[in-house]
Amino acid sequence: LIQVFLFGITIGIIFANAERWIEAINAEADIAAILQVEAGEALAKIESISFDQNEVPVEYYVAYQRTDKSRLHFRIRS
């Protein structure tokens, strides 16, 4: 059970599983500026959706990782 503070209300969510997609992309100018890299530089794009015990989506995000400054490790359990 994870306590989540959302819009001023604390709710309990049980994360059951998640799906993640990872793809290699070339940085567009706006993302490159935020990550302090040149436009066109290689990045890893991560898209994720997490589900609760009833298979209801409860979290979604898209992240961009610099491949020269980080490494990825995923461990997803129910």
Disulfide bonds with the S-S distance in Angstrom:
none
